[in-house]
Amino acid sequence: MPAHHSLSLVMISALLLATVDAIAQQPPAPVEAAARALIEEKTRGLPGEVSIEISPLDSGNRLPPCPAPIAFLPDSARPWGAFSVGVRCESPVNWMIYLQARVKVIDDYLVAARPLPAGKIIGPADLEHRRGDIAALPDSILTDASQATGRPTRQALAKGTPLQARMLRIPEAVRQGSNVTVFSRGDAFRVSNTGRALNSAAPGETVRVRLPNNQVITGTALHDGTIEITH
């Protein structure tokens, strides 16, 4: 075979391989759009100003194209702060990837306006509002003065300390040994069960609950005495 024919075949083969690789790549935009749509849905009820950042999918990926990427959250992920969001393809080829996401929730929260000794009964002059990313703060952060006013502090607090429910002596929402309702909810469902509380807790604090099948689960005490299980 003449040399120029061999060279032509090599060039044609390389061109075909390059074309196949280009076709085989999953466009990043649909994957990122699916992830963003899910996060927007999950954060729709959050207070304050919500901003979403998603790490881009590598444009040089070798994922087979997917006509309908499906986004999901891992069981342990909450849709704020820093977390991973999954995207999978179910047809024509199964694949799964994870993108890094960060959700900021800018809102007002309470801080100590001055140094507060242990046992101090909180009054309006002891509180200040500060604006910031509450997604980066503990879940039990207090955002309304009515949640703290009239409550004694459990410990001494420095000026500027973000106030959490656990720092104040707030009446218990759940008492150890009591029967409680636990529930888990999603966008279109709510599943509930009953159990026995293994510890006492104020609203916003963690509660361990033993279910009738002896399984022990952990959730958050709400003001009405129910326990929310987060996923």
N, C-alpha and C positions, 0 to 999 in steps of 0.2 A: 504494500500500500504506500503511495507517495506520502512524503513527510507532510505536505500541506494538507492532505486529507486527514491524517492523524491529528494534526493540530486543530483542524476544524471540528473534528469530533470531540476533542477535549473541551474546546470552547463552548460547543453546543451543550455538552453534558454539564459543564459548570453553570451555564445559563439556566438550564432546566432545574438544577438543584437549588439555585438561588431563588427561582420562581416558586418552587415547592415550599422552601423555607418561608418565603414571604406570605404565601397562602396559609401556611400552617400556624402563623402567629395569631394569638387572640388580640384583637384591638383593645387597648386599655380602657377606652372611654366607657363602653357598656359595663365593664366590671366595676369601675369606680362609681358609675351612676347607680348601679344596684346597691352598692355599699352605702352610698350617701342617702339614697331613698329610705333604706331600712333605718339608718340612724336618725333621720329626720322624723320618721314615724315614731320611733321609740322615745324621742326627746320632746315630742309635741306638747306634753303637759308640764314640762319643767318651767319654773318661774324664771324671770330675768331674761337677759339677752344670751341666746345660745349661738355659739360659733362652732363649726365643724371643720376639722382638718383631717385629710386622709392621705396617707402615703401613696404615691402613684404606682401603678403596676409597671414593671419593667417593659418598655416597648420592644425589647429584644427577647421577650419570652418565647418559649416553644410550646405553648399550650395550643391544642387544637381549637379552632374557632367554635364558639358556643352561641347559638341564636338567642338563648334566654338564660343568662347567668342568674343564679339565685343566691341572695345574701342571707347570712344567718349570724347569730351571736353564739359563741360558746356558752355552755351552761354556767360557767363561773363569771362571765363578763357582765358588767353593768354598763349601760350606754352613756357614761360620762366619765370625765377624767381621761386617762390613757388606757387603751384597751385594744384588743385585736377583733377585727370583724372578718368572718369567713365568707368566701364566695365559692360556690360549686356549680359544676355543669353536670346535668343528668342525661343529656342527649345532644349530639350523637355519640360523644365520648365522655366517660366519667372523669372528672378531675376536681381538685379542691385546692384553694390557696387561701392565705391569710394576709390581710393588709393591716397596717398599723393605723389607728385612728386616735384623735384627741378631741374631746368635746369640752369646751369651756362654757360655764354658766355664770355670767356676770350679774350679780345681784347684791343687795344690801344684807349685811349680817351684823350681829351684835358683838361689841368688844367692851372690856372693862374701861370705863372712862378715867379711872384712877385706881391706885392700889387698893385691893379689897381684902380684909382679914378673913380668916375662917369664921363662919357663923354670922357673917354680915348679912342683914336683910337687904336685898336688892331694892333700890328705889330708882326713880327715873333719872336722877342726877348721877347715878353710878353707871349709866349705860351710854354708849355711843354707837352710831351706825357707821359702818365702813363698807365700801363697795369693792368687790373683788370677785375672783373666781371661786365660787363656793363648791365647785366640783373638785377642787384641789384640797378642800377642807374635810374633816370628819363628817360622817353622815348625821351625827347628832348636833351639828352646829345650829345655834338658835338665830332666827331671823326676825322675830317679832318681839317687841318689848313686853307684851303680855305673857310671853313664855317664861320670863325671868323675874318680872316685878313681883315683890312680896315673897320671894324664895330666898332662904339662907344659903350661903355658899358652903360647900363641903370642905374647901381648902382655901388657903390664901392665894390670891390671884394678882399678878402684876398688871400694871396699866397697859392697855392695848391687847390683853389676852383675848383671843376669840372665845366666846362663851359657848360651851357645849352642855347638853342636858346633864351629863354625868358630873359636872362641876357644881351643880346645885342640888339642893334637897327638894326634889320635885315629888309630889305624891305618887305612889306606885300605881301604875296602870295594870300591872299583873302581879299577883301575889304567889309566892312559892307554894306548890301543892294544889293550886286551884285548877279547875277545868277551864280550858281556853279553846277558842276557835282559831285555827290556823288556816291561812289561805294563800294561794298563789294565783296570780292573774296575768293575762296576756292582753293582746289587742282586742280579742273577741271572745274571751272566756274567763271564768273565775272558778277555781276548784278549791273546795274547803273541806276541812276535816276537824276533828276534835282531839284533844290530848291533855296531858297534865304538865303544868309548868314546873320545871326543875329549879328555877330561881326567880326571885322577885326582880322587877324592872320598872323603871319610869319610862314614859314615852320616849322613843328614840333609842332606848338601850337594847342590848342583845338578850334574847331569851332562848333557853334550851327547852325543848318540849318532847316528852315521850308520847308517841302515838300508841293506839291500842295494839298494834303489832310489835310493840317494844322498840321500834326504830326511834332513834333520837335525832331530831332535826333542830336547826338553829334559824331564828328569824328575828324580826325587829318588833318591839312592842309599840302599838299605836295608842292614841289617846282613849279610844273606846274599849281598850282591853283585848283587842284581837291581835293576832300575830301575823305579820306579813313575811312570807318566805320569798326572798329575792333570788333571781336566777341570772 
